[in-house]
Amino acid sequence: MGQDRDKDRREGRLAALVIAGATVLWLALQALGKQLGWSAQTALIGDLAAVAAYIFALALVWRIWRRGSGK
């Protein structure tokens, strides 16, 4: 039981770091792209990468929630 709780905490921290990191990087890429005059297609790559990170974090949180609801 203690190992499951530790695993949940680790995965929760990972999800939080992924969300925070993706958001900071996405904002930085948006600012950089605006400064350098990147096209919308180039900016879309950063947007899609951020969405992929958010989906990964959502999958982690979903797994933690499902594991906890079975108890």
mmCIF file of the N, C-alpha and C atoms, coordinates in Angstrom:
data_MODEL
# 
_entry.id   MODEL 
# 
loop_
_atom_site.group_PDB 
_atom_site.id 
_atom_site.type_symbol 
_atom_site.label_atom_id 
_atom_site.label_alt_id 
_atom_site.label_comp_id 
_atom_site.label_asym_id 
_atom_site.label_entity_id 
_atom_site.label_seq_id 
_atom_site.pdbx_PDB_ins_code 
_atom_site.Cartn_x 
_atom_site.Cartn_y 
_atom_site.Cartn_z 
_atom_site.occupancy 
_atom_site.B_iso_or_equiv 
_atom_site.pdbx_formal_charge 
_atom_site.auth_seq_id 
_atom_site.auth_comp_id 
_atom_site.auth_asym_id 
_atom_site.auth_atom_id 
_atom_site.pdbx_PDB_model_num 
ATOM 1   N N  . MET A 1 1  ? 0.813   -1.182 0.000   1.00 0.00 ? 1  MET A N  1 
ATOM 2   C CA . MET A 1 1  ? 0.000   0.000  0.000   1.00 0.00 ? 1  MET A CA 1 
ATOM 3   C C  . MET A 1 1  ? 0.861   1.251  0.000   1.00 0.00 ? 1  MET A C  1 
ATOM 4   N N  . GLY A 1 2  ? 1.952   1.245  0.742   1.00 0.00 ? 2  GLY A N  1 
ATOM 5   C CA . GLY A 1 2  ? 2.851   2.395  0.783   1.00 0.00 ? 2  GLY A CA 1 
ATOM 6   C C  . GLY A 1 2  ? 3.550   2.623  -0.540  1.00 0.00 ? 2  GLY A C  1 
ATOM 7   N N  . GLN A 1 3  ? 3.831   1.526  -1.256  1.00 0.00 ? 3  GLN A N  1 
ATOM 8   C CA . GLN A 1 3  ? 4.496   1.656  -2.559  1.00 0.00 ? 3  GLN A CA 1 
ATOM 9   C C  . GLN A 1 3  ? 3.570   2.308  -3.574  1.00 0.00 ? 3  GLN A C  1 
ATOM 10  N N  . ASP A 1 4  ? 2.278   1.973  -3.494  1.00 0.00 ? 4  ASP A N  1 
ATOM 11  C CA . ASP A 1 4  ? 1.322   2.598  -4.413  1.00 0.00 ? 4  ASP A CA 1 
ATOM 12  C C  . ASP A 1 4  ? 1.230   4.095  -4.160  1.00 0.00 ? 4  ASP A C  1 
ATOM 13  N N  . ARG A 1 5  ? 1.239   4.471  -2.891  1.00 0.00 ? 5  ARG A N  1 
ATOM 14  C CA . ARG A 1 5  ? 1.157   5.891  -2.542  1.00 0.00 ? 5  ARG A CA 1 
ATOM 15  C C  . ARG A 1 5  ? 2.406   6.630  -3.023  1.00 0.00 ? 5  ARG A C  1 
ATOM 16  N N  . ASP A 1 6  ? 3.569   6.008  -2.857  1.00 0.00 ? 6  ASP A N  1 
ATOM 17  C CA . ASP A 1 6  ? 4.814   6.621  -3.340  1.00 0.00 ? 6  ASP A CA 1 
ATOM 18  C C  . ASP A 1 6  ? 4.803   6.759  -4.859  1.00 0.00 ? 6  ASP A C  1 
ATOM 19  N N  . LYS A 1 7  ? 4.292   5.726  -5.533  1.00 0.00 ? 7  LYS A N  1 
ATOM 20  C CA . LYS A 1 7  ? 4.207   5.763  -6.989  1.00 0.00 ? 7  LYS A CA 1 
ATOM 21  C C  . LYS A 1 7  ? 3.254   6.873  -7.440  1.00 0.00 ? 7  LYS A C  1 
ATOM 22  N N  . ASP A 1 8  ? 2.130   7.010  -6.734  1.00 0.00 ? 8  ASP A N  1 
ATOM 23  C CA . ASP A 1 8  ? 1.186   8.086  -7.056  1.00 0.00 ? 8  ASP A CA 1 
ATOM 24  C C  . ASP A 1 8  ? 1.833   9.450  -6.883  1.00 0.00 ? 8  ASP A C  1 
ATOM 25  N N  . ARG A 1 9  ? 2.582   9.610  -5.810  1.00 0.00 ? 9  ARG A N  1 
ATOM 26  C CA . ARG A 1 9  ? 3.245   10.898 -5.570  1.00 0.00 ? 9  ARG A CA 1 
ATOM 27  C C  . ARG A 1 9  ? 4.271   11.208 -6.650  1.00 0.00 ? 9  ARG A C  1 
ATOM 28  N N  . ARG A 1 10 ? 5.064   10.193 -7.019  1.00 0.00 ? 10 ARG A N  1 
ATOM 29  C CA . ARG A 1 10 ? 6.070   10.392 -8.079  1.00 0.00 ? 10 ARG A CA 1 
ATOM 30  C C  . ARG A 1 10 ? 5.405   10.777 -9.394  1.00 0.00 ? 10 ARG A C  1 
ATOM 31  N N  . GLU A 1 11 ? 4.357   10.046 -9.747  1.00 0.00 ? 11 GLU A N  1 
ATOM 32  C CA . GLU A 1 11 ? 3.675   10.338 -11.005 1.00 0.00 ? 11 GLU A CA 1 
ATOM 33  C C  . GLU A 1 11 ? 2.960   11.688 -10.949 1.00 0.00 ? 11 GLU A C  1 
ATOM 34  N N  . GLY A 1 12 ? 2.454   12.052 -9.788  1.00 0.00 ? 12 GLY A N  1 
ATOM 35  C CA . GLY A 1 12 ? 1.831   13.364 -9.638  1.00 0.00 ? 12 GLY A CA 1 
ATOM 36  C C  . GLY A 1 12 ? 2.837   14.488 -9.810  1.00 0.00 ? 12 GLY A C  1 
ATOM 37  N N  . ARG A 1 13 ? 4.015   14.305 -9.218  1.00 0.00 ? 13 ARG A N  1 
ATOM 38  C CA . ARG A 1 13 ? 5.069   15.309 -9.394  1.00 0.00 ? 13 ARG A CA 1 
ATOM 39  C C  . ARG A 1 13 ? 5.499   15.392 -10.854 1.00 0.00 ? 13 ARG A C  1 
ATOM 40  N N  . LEU A 1 14 ? 5.620   14.230 -11.504 1.00 0.00 ? 14 LEU A N  1 
ATOM 41  C CA . LEU A 1 14 ? 5.996   14.225 -12.917 1.00 0.00 ? 14 LEU A CA 1 
ATOM 42  C C  . LEU A 1 14 ? 4.953   14.957 -13.758 1.00 0.00 ? 14 LEU A C  1 
ATOM 43  N N  . ALA A 1 15 ? 3.677   14.695 -13.488 1.00 0.00 ? 15 ALA A N  1 
ATOM 44  C CA . ALA A 1 15 ? 2.615   15.369 -14.236 1.00 0.00 ? 15 ALA A CA 1 
ATOM 45  C C  . ALA A 1 15 ? 2.686   16.878 -14.022 1.00 0.00 ? 15 ALA A C  1 
ATOM 46  N N  . ALA A 1 16 ? 2.907   17.293 -12.786 1.00 0.00 ? 16 ALA A N  1 
ATOM 47  C CA . ALA A 1 16 ? 3.006   18.735 -12.498 1.00 0.00 ? 16 ALA A CA 1 
ATOM 48  C C  . ALA A 1 16 ? 4.199   19.356 -13.214 1.00 0.00 ? 16 ALA A C  1 
ATOM 49  N N  . LEU A 1 17 ? 5.333   18.668 -13.206 1.00 0.00 ? 17 LEU A N  1 
ATOM 50  C CA . LEU A 1 17 ? 6.519   19.190 -13.889 1.00 0.00 ? 17 LEU A CA 1 
ATOM 51  C C  . LEU A 1 17 ? 6.319   19.251 -15.397 1.00 0.00 ? 17 LEU A C  1 
ATOM 52  N N  . VAL A 1 18 ? 5.650   18.259 -15.954 1.00 0.00 ? 18 VAL A N  1 
ATOM 53  C CA . VAL A 1 18 ? 5.392   18.256 -17.396 1.00 0.00 ? 18 VAL A CA 1 
ATOM 54  C C  . VAL A 1 18 ? 4.484   19.423 -17.764 1.00 0.00 ? 18 VAL A C  1 
ATOM 55  N N  . ILE A 1 19 ? 3.434   19.641 -16.985 1.00 0.00 ? 19 ILE A N  1 
ATOM 56  C CA . ILE A 1 19 ? 2.509   20.738 -17.268 1.00 0.00 ? 19 ILE A CA 1 
ATOM 57  C C  . ILE A 1 19 ? 3.229   22.081 -17.150 1.00 0.00 ? 19 ILE A C  1 
ATOM 58  N N  . ALA A 1 20 ? 3.957   22.272 -16.057 1.00 0.00 ? 20 ALA A N  1 
ATOM 59  C CA . ALA A 1 20 ? 4.663   23.547 -15.853 1.00 0.00 ? 20 ALA A CA 1 
ATOM 60  C C  . ALA A 1 20 ? 5.734   23.760 -16.920 1.00 0.00 ? 20 ALA A C  1 
ATOM 61  N N  . GLY A 1 21 ? 6.513   22.727 -17.196 1.00 0.00 ? 21 GLY A N  1 
ATOM 62  C CA . GLY A 1 21 ? 7.576   22.844 -18.195 1.00 0.00 ? 21 GLY A CA 1 
ATOM 63  C C  . GLY A 1 21 ? 7.034   23.111 -19.586 1.00 0.00 ? 21 GLY A C  1 
ATOM 64  N N  . ALA A 1 22 ? 5.977   22.401 -19.953 1.00 0.00 ? 22 ALA A N  1 
ATOM 65  C CA . ALA A 1 22 ? 5.390   22.609 -21.278 1.00 0.00 ? 22 ALA A CA 1 
ATOM 66  C C  . ALA A 1 22 ? 4.834   24.024 -21.410 1.00 0.00 ? 22 ALA A C  1 
ATOM 67  N N  . THR A 1 23 ? 4.219   24.517 -20.352 1.00 0.00 ? 23 THR A N  1 
ATOM 68  C CA . THR A 1 23 ? 3.654   25.866 -20.403 1.00 0.00 ? 23 THR A CA 1 
ATOM 69  C C  . THR A 1 23 ? 4.746   26.918 -20.531 1.00 0.00 ? 23 THR A C  1 
ATOM 70  N N  . VAL A 1 24 ? 5.800   26.784 -19.734 1.00 0.00 ? 24 VAL A N  1 
ATOM 71  C CA . VAL A 1 24 ? 6.899   27.761 -19.793 1.00 0.00 ? 24 VAL A CA 1 
ATOM 72  C C  . VAL A 1 24 ? 7.577   27.717 -21.161 1.00 0.00 ? 24 VAL A C  1 
ATOM 73  N N  . LEU A 1 25 ? 7.844   26.523 -21.659 1.00 0.00 ? 25 LEU A N  1 
ATOM 74  C CA . LEU A 1 25 ? 8.485   26.413 -22.978 1.00 0.00 ? 25 LEU A CA 1 
ATOM 75  C C  . LEU A 1 25 ? 7.584   26.931 -24.089 1.00 0.00 ? 25 LEU A C  1 
ATOM 76  N N  . TRP A 1 26 ? 6.285   26.649 -23.983 1.00 0.00 ? 26 TRP A N  1 
ATOM 77  C CA . TRP A 1 26 ? 5.351   27.125 -24.996 1.00 0.00 ? 26 TRP A CA 1 
ATOM 78  C C  . TRP A 1 26 ? 5.318   28.653 -25.017 1.00 0.00 ? 26 TRP A C  1 
ATOM 79  N N  . LEU A 1 27 ? 5.251   29.268 -23.835 1.00 0.00 ? 27 LEU A N  1 
ATOM 80  C CA . LEU A 1 27 ? 5.251   30.731 -23.764 1.00 0.00 ? 27 LEU A CA 1 
ATOM 81  C C  . LEU A 1 27 ? 6.550   31.318 -24.320 1.00 0.00 ? 27 LEU A C  1 
ATOM 82  N N  . ALA A 1 28 ? 7.673   30.678 -23.988 1.00 0.00 ? 28 ALA A N  1 
ATOM 83  C CA . ALA A 1 28 ? 8.961   31.150 -24.493 1.00 0.00 ? 28 ALA A CA 1 
ATOM 84  C C  . ALA A 1 28 ? 9.030   31.029 -26.016 1.00 0.00 ? 28 ALA A C  1 
ATOM 85  N N  . LEU A 1 29 ? 8.533   29.924 -26.549 1.00 0.00 ? 29 LEU A N  1 
ATOM 86  C CA . LEU A 1 29 ? 8.538   29.746 -28.007 1.00 0.00 ? 29 LEU A CA 1 
ATOM 87  C C  . LEU A 1 29 ? 7.632   30.756 -28.692 1.00 0.00 ? 29 LEU A C  1 
ATOM 88  N N  . GLN A 1 30 ? 6.492   31.059 -28.077 1.00 0.00 ? 30 GLN A N  1 
ATOM 89  C CA . GLN A 1 30 ? 5.587   32.057 -28.656 1.00 0.00 ? 30 GLN A CA 1 
ATOM 90  C C  . GLN A 1 30 ? 6.252   33.430 -28.711 1.00 0.00 ? 30 GLN A C  1 
ATOM 91  N N  . ALA A 1 31 ? 6.919   33.802 -27.622 1.00 0.00 ? 31 ALA A N  1 
ATOM 92  C CA . ALA A 1 31 ? 7.598   35.099 -27.584 1.00 0.00 ? 31 ALA A CA 1 
ATOM 93  C C  . ALA A 1 31 ? 8.753   35.137 -28.586 1.00 0.00 ? 31 ALA A C  1 
ATOM 94  N N  . LEU A 1 32 ? 9.529   34.063 -28.635 1.00 0.00 ? 32 LEU A N  1 
ATOM 95  C CA . LEU A 1 32 ? 10.651  33.999 -29.562 1.00 0.00 ? 32 LEU A CA 1 
ATOM 96  C C  . LEU A 1 32 ? 10.167  34.030 -31.008 1.00 0.00 ? 32 LEU A C  1 
ATOM 97  N N  . GLY A 1 33 ? 9.113   33.284 -31.270 1.00 0.00 ? 33 GLY A N  1 
ATOM 98  C CA . GLY A 1 33 ? 8.564   33.261 -32.627 1.00 0.00 ? 33 GLY A CA 1 
ATOM 99  C C  . GLY A 1 33 ? 8.049   34.613 -33.067 1.00 0.00 ? 33 GLY A C  1 
ATOM 100 N N  . LYS A 1 34 ? 7.451   35.339 -32.135 1.00 0.00 ? 34 LYS A N  1 
ATOM 101 C CA . LYS A 1 34 ? 6.957   36.678 -32.474 1.00 0.00 ? 34 LYS A CA 1 
ATOM 102 C C  . LYS A 1 34 ? 8.112   37.628 -32.772 1.00 0.00 ? 34 LYS A C  1 
ATOM 103 N N  . GLN A 1 35 ? 9.176   37.510 -31.971 1.00 0.00 ? 35 GLN A N  1 
ATOM 104 C CA . GLN A 1 35 ? 10.350  38.363 -32.182 1.00 0.00 ? 35 GLN A CA 1 
ATOM 105 C C  . GLN A 1 35 ? 11.038  38.066 -33.503 1.00 0.00 ? 35 GLN A C  1 
ATOM 106 N N  . LEU A 1 36 ? 11.137  36.794 -33.841 1.00 0.00 ? 36 LEU A N  1 
ATOM 107 C CA . LEU A 1 36 ? 11.859  36.397 -35.049 1.00 0.00 ? 36 LEU A CA 1 
ATOM 108 C C  . LEU A 1 36 ? 10.975  36.346 -36.288 1.00 0.00 ? 36 LEU A C  1 
ATOM 109 N N  . GLY A 1 37 ? 9.674   36.572 -36.097 1.00 0.00 ? 37 GLY A N  1 
ATOM 110 C CA . GLY A 1 37 ? 8.772   36.598 -37.240 1.00 0.00 ? 37 GLY A CA 1 
ATOM 111 C C  . GLY A 1 37 ? 8.500   35.231 -37.848 1.00 0.00 ? 37 GLY A C  1 
ATOM 112 N N  . TRP A 1 38 ? 8.403   34.214 -37.002 1.00 0.00 ? 38 TRP A N  1 
ATOM 113 C CA . TRP A 1 38 ? 8.112   32.872 -37.510 1.00 0.00 ? 38 TRP A CA 1 
ATOM 114 C C  . TRP A 1 38 ? 6.710   32.822 -38.103 1.00 0.00 ? 38 TRP A C  1 
ATOM 115 N N  . SER A 1 39 ? 6.539   31.944 -39.071 1.00 0.00 ? 39 SER A N  1 
ATOM 116 C CA . SER A 1 39 ? 5.221   31.774 -39.689 1.00 0.00 ? 39 SER A CA 1 
ATOM 117 C C  . SER A 1 39 ? 4.295   31.005 -38.750 1.00 0.00 ? 39 SER A C  1 
ATOM 118 N N  . ALA A 1 40 ? 3.024   31.017 -39.071 1.00 0.00 ? 40 ALA A N  1 
ATOM 119 C CA . ALA A 1 40 ? 2.044   30.306 -38.259 1.00 0.00 ? 40 ALA A CA 1 
ATOM 120 C C  . ALA A 1 40 ? 2.301   28.799 -38.281 1.00 0.00 ? 40 ALA A C  1 
ATOM 121 N N  . GLN A 1 41 ? 2.769   28.289 -39.397 1.00 0.00 ? 41 GLN A N  1 
ATOM 122 C CA . GLN A 1 41 ? 3.057   26.859 -39.495 1.00 0.00 ? 41 GLN A CA 1 
ATOM 123 C C  . GLN A 1 41 ? 4.186   26.462 -38.557 1.00 0.00 ? 41 GLN A C  1 
ATOM 124 N N  . THR A 1 42 ? 5.181   27.315 -38.435 1.00 0.00 ? 42 THR A N  1 
ATOM 125 C CA . THR A 1 42 ? 6.298   27.034 -37.534 1.00 0.00 ? 42 THR A CA 1 
ATOM 126 C C  . THR A 1 42 ? 5.837   27.096 -36.087 1.00 0.00 ? 42 THR A C  1 
ATOM 127 N N  . ALA A 1 43 ? 5.004   28.063 -35.759 1.00 0.00 ? 43 ALA A N  1 
ATOM 128 C CA . ALA A 1 43 ? 4.478   28.183 -34.392 1.00 0.00 ? 43 ALA A CA 1 
ATOM 129 C C  . ALA A 1 43 ? 3.584   27.001 -34.050 1.00 0.00 ? 43 ALA A C  1 
ATOM 130 N N  . LEU A 1 44 ? 2.928   26.436 -35.041 1.00 0.00 ? 44 LEU A N  1 
ATOM 131 C CA . LEU A 1 44 ? 2.041   25.295 -34.824 1.00 0.00 ? 44 LEU A CA 1 
ATOM 132 C C  . LEU A 1 44 ? 2.806   24.087 -34.284 1.00 0.00 ? 44 LEU A C  1 
ATOM 133 N N  . ILE A 1 45 ? 4.054   23.940 -34.658 1.00 0.00 ? 45 ILE A N  1 
ATOM 134 C CA . ILE A 1 45 ? 4.864   22.826 -34.155 1.00 0.00 ? 45 ILE A CA 1 
ATOM 135 C C  . ILE A 1 45 ? 5.000   22.918 -32.642 1.00 0.00 ? 45 ILE A C  1 
ATOM 136 N N  . GLY A 1 46 ? 5.277   24.101 -32.131 1.00 0.00 ? 46 GLY A N  1 
ATOM 137 C CA . GLY A 1 46 ? 5.353   24.290 -30.687 1.00 0.00 ? 46 GLY A CA 1 
ATOM 138 C C  . GLY A 1 46 ? 4.021   24.054 -30.007 1.00 0.00 ? 46 GLY A C  1 
ATOM 139 N N  . ASP A 1 47 ? 2.941   24.496 -30.659 1.00 0.00 ? 47 ASP A N  1 
ATOM 140 C CA . ASP A 1 47 ? 1.607   24.276 -30.104 1.00 0.00 ? 47 ASP A CA 1 
ATOM 141 C C  . ASP A 1 47 ? 1.295   22.789 -29.995 1.00 0.00 ? 47 ASP A C  1 
ATOM 142 N N  . LEU A 1 48 ? 1.613   22.047 -31.030 1.00 0.00 ? 48 LEU A N  1 
ATOM 143 C CA . LEU A 1 48 ? 1.338   20.608 -31.024 1.00 0.00 ? 48 LEU A CA 1 
ATOM 144 C C  . LEU A 1 48 ? 2.190   19.873 -29.989 1.00 0.00 ? 48 LEU A C  1 
ATOM 145 N N  . ALA A 1 49 ? 3.424   20.312 -29.814 1.00 0.00 ? 49 ALA A N  1 
ATOM 146 C CA . ALA A 1 49 ? 4.288   19.708 -28.802 1.00 0.00 ? 49 ALA A CA 1 
ATOM 147 C C  . ALA A 1 49 ? 3.723   19.963 -27.400 1.00 0.00 ? 49 ALA A C  1 
ATOM 148 N N  . ALA A 1 50 ? 3.215   21.166 -27.168 1.00 0.00 ? 50 ALA A N  1 
ATOM 149 C CA . ALA A 1 50 ? 2.615   21.484 -25.870 1.00 0.00 ? 50 ALA A CA 1 
ATOM 150 C C  . ALA A 1 50 ? 1.361   20.643 -25.638 1.00 0.00 ? 50 ALA A C  1 
ATOM 151 N N  . VAL A 1 51 ? 0.538   20.494 -26.654 1.00 0.00 ? 51 VAL A N  1 
ATOM 152 C CA . VAL A 1 51 ? -0.671  19.674 -26.521 1.00 0.00 ? 51 VAL A CA 1 
ATOM 153 C C  . VAL A 1 51 ? -0.298  18.222 -26.222 1.00 0.00 ? 51 VAL A C  1 
ATOM 154 N N  . ALA A 1 52 ? 0.736   17.716 -26.871 1.00 0.00 ? 52 ALA A N  1 
ATOM 155 C CA . ALA A 1 52 ? 1.181   16.344 -26.604 1.00 0.00 ? 52 ALA A CA 1 
ATOM 156 C C  . ALA A 1 52 ? 1.643   16.196 -25.157 1.00 0.00 ? 52 ALA A C  1 
ATOM 157 N N  . ALA A 1 53 ? 2.345   17.191 -24.639 1.00 0.00 ? 53 ALA A N  1 
ATOM 158 C CA . ALA A 1 53 ? 2.787   17.143 -23.237 1.00 0.00 ? 53 ALA A CA 1 
ATOM 159 C C  . ALA A 1 53 ? 1.592   17.175 -22.300 1.00 0.00 ? 53 ALA A C  1 
ATOM 160 N N  . TYR A 1 54 ? 0.588   17.991 -22.615 1.00 0.00 ? 54 TYR A N  1 
ATOM 161 C CA . TYR A 1 54 ? -0.609  18.060 -21.774 1.00 0.00 ? 54 TYR A CA 1 
ATOM 162 C C  . TYR A 1 54 ? -1.376  16.743 -21.801 1.00 0.00 ? 54 TYR A C  1 
ATOM 163 N N  . ILE A 1 55 ? -1.441  16.105 -22.945 1.00 0.00 ? 55 ILE A N  1 
ATOM 164 C CA . ILE A 1 55 ? -2.126  14.809 -23.040 1.00 0.00 ? 55 ILE A CA 1 
ATOM 165 C C  . ILE A 1 55 ? -1.375  13.759 -22.227 1.00 0.00 ? 55 ILE A C  1 
ATOM 166 N N  . PHE A 1 56 ? -0.052  13.783 -22.283 1.00 0.00 ? 56 PHE A N  1 
ATOM 167 C CA . PHE A 1 56 ? 0.748   12.862 -21.479 1.00 0.00 ? 56 PHE A CA 1 
ATOM 168 C C  . PHE A 1 56 ? 0.484   13.080 -19.990 1.00 0.00 ? 56 PHE A C  1 
ATOM 169 N N  . ALA A 1 57 ? 0.466   14.339 -19.551 1.00 0.00 ? 57 ALA A N  1 
ATOM 170 C CA . ALA A 1 57 ? 0.201   14.643 -18.143 1.00 0.00 ? 57 ALA A CA 1 
ATOM 171 C C  . ALA A 1 57 ? -1.214  14.217 -17.765 1.00 0.00 ? 57 ALA A C  1 
ATOM 172 N N  . LEU A 1 58 ? -2.168  14.419 -18.651 1.00 0.00 ? 58 LEU A N  1 
ATOM 173 C CA . LEU A 1 58 ? -3.544  13.993 -18.386 1.00 0.00 ? 58 LEU A CA 1 
ATOM 174 C C  . LEU A 1 58 ? -3.618  12.481 -18.227 1.00 0.00 ? 58 LEU A C  1 
ATOM 175 N N  . ALA A 1 59 ? -2.872  11.751 -19.039 1.00 0.00 ? 59 ALA A N  1 
ATOM 176 C CA . ALA A 1 59 ? -2.854  10.293 -18.914 1.00 0.00 ? 59 ALA A CA 1 
ATOM 177 C C  . ALA A 1 59 ? -2.264  9.872  -17.566 1.00 0.00 ? 59 ALA A C  1 
ATOM 178 N N  . LEU A 1 60 ? -1.234  10.564 -17.109 1.00 0.00 ? 60 LEU A N  1 
ATOM 179 C CA . LEU A 1 60 ? -0.664  10.257 -15.798 1.00 0.00 ? 60 LEU A CA 1 
ATOM 180 C C  . LEU A 1 60 ? -1.671  10.510 -14.684 1.00 0.00 ? 60 LEU A C  1 
ATOM 181 N N  . VAL A 1 61 ? -2.334  11.656 -14.738 1.00 0.00 ? 61 VAL A N  1 
ATOM 182 C CA . VAL A 1 61 ? -3.318  11.993 -13.707 1.00 0.00 ? 61 VAL A CA 1 
ATOM 183 C C  . VAL A 1 61 ? -4.485  11.018 -13.751 1.00 0.00 ? 61 VAL A C  1 
ATOM 184 N N  . TRP A 1 62 ? -4.923  10.641 -14.939 1.00 0.00 ? 62 TRP A N  1 
ATOM 185 C CA . TRP A 1 62 ? -6.011  9.674  -15.088 1.00 0.00 ? 62 TRP A CA 1 
ATOM 186 C C  . TRP A 1 62 ? -5.634  8.338  -14.447 1.00 0.00 ? 62 TRP A C  1 
ATOM 187 N N  . ARG A 1 63 ? -4.400  7.905  -14.676 1.00 0.00 ? 63 ARG A N  1 
ATOM 188 C CA . ARG A 1 63 ? -3.936  6.641  -14.104 1.00 0.00 ? 63 ARG A CA 1 
ATOM 189 C C  . ARG A 1 63 ? -3.891  6.709  -12.583 1.00 0.00 ? 63 ARG A C  1 
ATOM 190 N N  . ILE A 1 64 ? -3.438  7.830  -12.049 1.00 0.00 ? 64 ILE A N  1 
ATOM 191 C CA . ILE A 1 64 ? -3.408  7.999  -10.593 1.00 0.00 ? 64 ILE A CA 1 
ATOM 192 C C  . ILE A 1 64 ? -4.834  7.958  -10.047 1.00 0.00 ? 64 ILE A C  1 
ATOM 193 N N  . TRP A 1 65 ? -5.741  8.664  -10.703 1.00 0.00 ? 65 TRP A N  1 
ATOM 194 C CA . TRP A 1 65 ? -7.131  8.716  -10.249 1.00 0.00 ? 65 TRP A CA 1 
ATOM 195 C C  . TRP A 1 65 ? -7.777  7.333  -10.292 1.00 0.00 ? 65 TRP A C  1 
ATOM 196 N N  . ARG A 1 66 ? -7.556  6.599  -11.379 1.00 0.00 ? 66 ARG A N  1 
ATOM 197 C CA . ARG A 1 66 ? -8.151  5.265  -11.515 1.00 0.00 ? 66 ARG A CA 1 
ATOM 198 C C  . ARG A 1 66 ? -7.598  4.304  -10.469 1.00 0.00 ? 66 ARG A C  1 
ATOM 199 N N  . ARG A 1 67 ? -6.303  4.403  -10.182 1.00 0.00 ? 67 ARG A N  1 
ATOM 200 C CA . ARG A 1 67 ? -5.689  3.545  -9.191  1.00 0.00 ? 67 ARG A CA 1 
ATOM 201 C C  . ARG A 1 67 ? -6.254  3.867  -7.810  1.00 0.00 ? 67 ARG A C  1 
ATOM 202 N N  . GLY A 1 68 ? -6.508  5.126  -7.539  1.00 0.00 ? 68 GLY A N  1 
ATOM 203 C CA . GLY A 1 68 ? -7.027  5.531  -6.245  1.00 0.00 ? 68 GLY A CA 1 
ATOM 204 C C  . GLY A 1 68 ? -8.505  5.243  -6.059  1.00 0.00 ? 68 GLY A C  1 
ATOM 205 N N  . SER A 1 69 ? -9.277  5.236  -7.142  1.00 0.00 ? 69 SER A N  1 
ATOM 206 C CA . SER A 1 69 ? -10.716 5.007  -7.010  1.00 0.00 ? 69 SER A CA 1 
ATOM 207 C C  . SER A 1 69 ? -11.050 3.544  -6.783  1.00 0.00 ? 69 SER A C  1 
ATOM 208 N N  . GLY A 1 70 ? -10.104 2.658  -7.002  1.00 0.00 ? 70 GLY A N  1 
ATOM 209 C CA . GLY A 1 70 ? -10.346 1.233  -6.789  1.00 0.00 ? 70 GLY A CA 1 
ATOM 210 C C  . GLY A 1 70 ? -10.207 0.816  -5.350  1.00 0.00 ? 70 GLY A C  1 
ATOM 211 N N  . LYS A 1 71 ? -9.779  1.738  -4.484  1.00 0.00 ? 71 LYS A N  1 
ATOM 212 C CA . LYS A 1 71 ? -9.543  1.384  -3.086  1.00 0.00 ? 71 LYS A CA 1 
ATOM 213 C C  . LYS A 1 71 ? -10.747 1.630  -2.235  1.00 0.00 ? 71 LYS A C  1 
# 
